[in-house]
Amino acid sequence: MDFLLTFLRATPGSIGQGLIWGIMAIGVYITYRVLDIADLTVDGSLCTGGALCVLLIVNGVNPWVALICAFLVGMLAGLITGLLHTACGIPAILSGILTQLALYSVNLRIMGWGTDAGTQATLPVSVDKFPLVVSSRFVRELGVKNPILMLLILTVIVIGVLYWFFGTEVGCSIRATGANQNMARAQGINTNVNKVVGLMVSNGLVALAGGLLAQYQGSATIDMGRGAIVIGLAAVIIGEVVFSKVFRNFALLLLSCTFGAIIYYFVIQFVLRLGLSTTDLKLLTAVVVAIFLAVPYLKGRYFSKSSKARASRHA
Amino acid sequence: MLDVQNIAKTFNAGTVNEKCALDNLSLHLNAGEFCTVIGGNGAGKSTLLNAVAGVWPVDRGSIFIDGLDVTHLPEYKRAKYIGRVFQDPMTGTAASMQIEENLALAMRRGKKRTLRRGITKAEREVYYEKLKTLGLGLESRMTAKVGLLSGGQRQALTLLMASLQQPKLLLLDEHTAALDPATAAKVLELSDRIVQENQLTCLMITHNMSDAIRHGNRLIMMNNGRIILDISGEEKRHLTKSELLEKFAEVAGVQEETDSVLLS
């Protein structure tokens, strides 16, 4: 009973975290599913978004403006990865790793801006001093200050805008680029430009999520993005596994990323209550994602084998 | 309409796998000419089509489409003038997108893509009528994913897509090779119809000699990256398979190596 109660007490926190990571997962969905690129930039750009957002806020910038700046700096990160990939011919996965690595130094510099050392691994921001957009402090309160309400509104806006964008001529050509590059080029689509645009939108959203996360937890930290790609993938995949039968519409597919992220944080809460340490979470996440990624492949092998066996039995 | 001047392409230059795929090849197609291309494996047929489409740059020579020098234009820019259907039915369409979305992408070939709607209501009606003419019942499945279609249906759809925006040149790269004979015949018939209705200039590669004779108003045979036979007009109309074989033997006699595989 105790177990259940503490689990229930943690529910608002899981939903809050899940909604923020849901926006991040939508960004991952754009590269991983729409463009068919595994983009590792996000591990760095999440932190860049958080770091810049907090830096601007503590220097007196409006938190909403700071979030927009986080989005823009994320797009810049995506642009760099995109150019490394398309203009310089570096494989997509390696381009992402290069940008991510470079961003580690950049993030330390952003957080250490104005300090004597010039670099810093954490940058706190207090909700008492600044009018933050979201804060975990109020996650159990009823009313407009509750971050869950604000995050729900933001999620709806993000999904709405993306739904519109991917329905435009440009958006359709980006989807075609991810679906079949040969076909896209034969239809006069500049696939390189589209990949760059897709990476920019994706990393913009990831950095926006980073800005929200930093405000939510009250600080930006250098390792806040570590393993972000795996959490994002976990959310995307969990969402697909659970909702793929009922969700077909593009907006609903994006929504399933958010649901996937919330489910992910419920599972995390659950295993933490079971006594697992937070330091074991990355291992757990990696194992879960590996299993979900392997299942379709193994299933295919299993079924093709059994159909062969059946065929030989009938022969 | 198409003017190919002395183009050359060598793959893996400087290695043991060096392969001269196009050897100073020139070809001129007049507007409205429907030219079939035959030749053995490795003769350079697909290389010729890919060179015209701009899949990669040629080593030498120039390519003009309707008087415009496209030699240095990238593939996606040349697409404005060229409709293409590929050998693999998977290549010409986006499987994870709907039939109408694929058509909408093709409708915007060569046009600037903006933030307007990717597909409009008015377009859907056009697509409905166009799909109806295929006689495959696709008009009632316009929101189905293309991945659900058969190879023949996909090639028919790709043909329709290639002709939605009137191309100056239609390139068919063995587009019936992956289909069963009955379906292949239907798709070929459809190709004929689309070429005639739109008065297209067309290059069609085929492995089937009878098809090469039956379709189009000109026939070229390739070997070792060169055109070794070029038949058109009256001569093409009365051409028979045995004559073609004879002619090949004649030309091949002066070639360094004969390609007996082609004739089997």
Chai-1 contact restraints between the chains, C-beta under 6 A:
chainA,res_idxA,chainB,res_idxB,connection_type,confidence,min_distance_angstrom,max_distance_angstrom,comment,restraint_id
A,G167,B,G118,contact,1.0,0.0,6.0,A-B,restraint_1
A,T168,B,L115,contact,1.0,0.0,6.0,A-B,restraint_2
A,T168,B,G118,contact,1.0,0.0,6.0,A-B,restraint_3
A,E169,B,R113,contact,1.0,0.0,6.0,A-B,restraint_4
A,E169,B,T114,contact,1.0,0.0,6.0,A-B,restraint_5
A,E169,B,R116,contact,1.0,0.0,6.0,A-B,restraint_6
A,E169,B,G118,contact,1.0,0.0,6.0,A-B,restraint_7
A,V170,B,R113,contact,1.0,0.0,6.0,A-B,restraint_8
A,C172,B,G118,contact,1.0,0.0,6.0,A-B,restraint_9
A,S173,B,R113,contact,1.0,0.0,6.0,A-B,restraint_10
A,A176,B,A94,contact,1.0,0.0,6.0,A-B,restraint_11
A,A176,B,L105,contact,1.0,0.0,6.0,A-B,restraint_12
A,A179,B,A94,contact,1.0,0.0,6.0,A-B,restraint_13
A,A179,B,S96,contact,1.0,0.0,6.0,A-B,restraint_14
A,A179,B,M97,contact,1.0,0.0,6.0,A-B,restraint_15
A,N180,B,A94,contact,1.0,0.0,6.0,A-B,restraint_16
A,N182,B,T91,contact,1.0,0.0,6.0,A-B,restraint_17
A,M183,B,G92,contact,1.0,0.0,6.0,A-B,restraint_18
A,M183,B,T93,contact,1.0,0.0,6.0,A-B,restraint_19
A,M183,B,A94,contact,1.0,0.0,6.0,A-B,restraint_20
A,R185,B,E75,contact,1.0,0.0,6.0,A-B,restraint_21
A,R185,B,Y76,contact,1.0,0.0,6.0,A-B,restraint_22
A,A186,B,A79,contact,1.0,0.0,6.0,A-B,restraint_23
A,A186,B,R84,contact,1.0,0.0,6.0,A-B,restraint_24
A,Q187,B,L105,contact,1.0,0.0,6.0,A-B,restraint_25
A,Q187,B,A106,contact,1.0,0.0,6.0,A-B,restraint_26
A,Q187,B,R109,contact,1.0,0.0,6.0,A-B,restraint_27
A,G188,B,Y76,contact,1.0,0.0,6.0,A-B,restraint_28
A,G188,B,A79,contact,1.0,0.0,6.0,A-B,restraint_29
A,G188,B,K80,contact,1.0,0.0,6.0,A-B,restraint_30
A,G188,B,R109,contact,1.0,0.0,6.0,A-B,restraint_31
A,G188,B,G110,contact,1.0,0.0,6.0,A-B,restraint_32
A,I189,B,Y76,contact,1.0,0.0,6.0,A-B,restraint_33
A,N190,B,Y76,contact,1.0,0.0,6.0,A-B,restraint_34
